[in-house]
C-alpha cells in the first residue's frame, strides 16, 4: 500500500508525525508532497499510489486520471468541493471526508468574528453584546451543533434550519427548529451559515434573504463563498447600512466590498476555519485511519461520491 499526502498548505508537523505512525503501523508506505508549486508535481506523485490525502488541494479529472492505481481520496476536512466526484466515481475511486474533526475550530471562529463585528472591529466606539440576542444557524450538522453549544454559554436565543435534521435533535440541544430559510433570516439578529456548496445552494443567499434580517443584522459565513450571491449581498449592504457581513471565505469582489462598506465587512486573509493545531491534527490522523481502513477492510462510511 502506497499513500500520498499532497498538500500545498502542509499539515502541522505533529499531524504528519501522527499520520505517519498510523500508516507505518499498517505496513504501508508514505509519500509526502508538501508546498508543491507546480501542478505537474502532483500529477507525477499520484501516478503509482493507492491512496491520496489532501487538504484544500484540487483533485480534478486530470489528477484522477494520472492515478492509475488510485483507489481512495480523503479530504482532511468536511468540505469536498475541491474534488471532482464524477471523475472519481467513473474511475472507481472512493472519495471521503473527515466530518466533525474541524467542527469546534470553525465554531469558535464564528464567535471570534461575531464579537469582532459586534464591537465595531474594536475601533474604540460602542458596540453591542451577544448575550440575549437571536442567533440563526443555517444547517445543523457538526459545525452548527458546536455553534449552538457555544451560543448557549453566551445566553443567546438560538434557532436553526436543516431539512436533514429531525426537530427533536435541535430541541434536545436547546435550539428552536425553523422550517423556512426566510423565517430564519427574518427572526435572527445574527445568522451563521454552514451549508455546503451544491448546485442547489450556490448563490442562494442574496438580496431577498439578507434584507429580511432585523435592524443591525450580522451575517457570518464560515462555509463557502459560492453560496453567496455577491451582487445581491452588495445591494443589500447598500440599501441597508445597518447590516454587516463577516467571512473566512473572502468573496471574489472582496476589494469592492471593503471599499464600499468600510467597518461593515471583514474577510480573513485565507480560509481560517480549520486553522488550529487541534483541528489540523484531528483531521489529518482521521484521514490516515480512513485510508488504512478502506484499503484493508473496504470501510466506506464517510464516502461522499456514489
CORCOR-V658909 format. One record per helix or strand. SS is the DSSP state (helix for helix, strand for strand). FROM is the first residue (numbers start at 0). TO is the last residue. If there is no record, write none. Layout:
ss->{SS SS}
from->{FROM FROM}
to->{TO TO}
This chain:
ss->{strand helix strand helix strand strand helix strand strand helix strand helix helix strand helix strand helix strand helix strand strand helix strand helix strand helix strand helix strand helix strand}
from->{1 12 28 38 50 58 60 71 82 84 93 102 119 133 141 156 166 175 180 189 204 206 217 224 227 229 243 253 264 276 302}
to->{6 24 33 47 53 58 65 74 82 89 96 117 121 137 152 160 171 176 185 192 204 209 220 226 227 238 246 259 266 296 302}
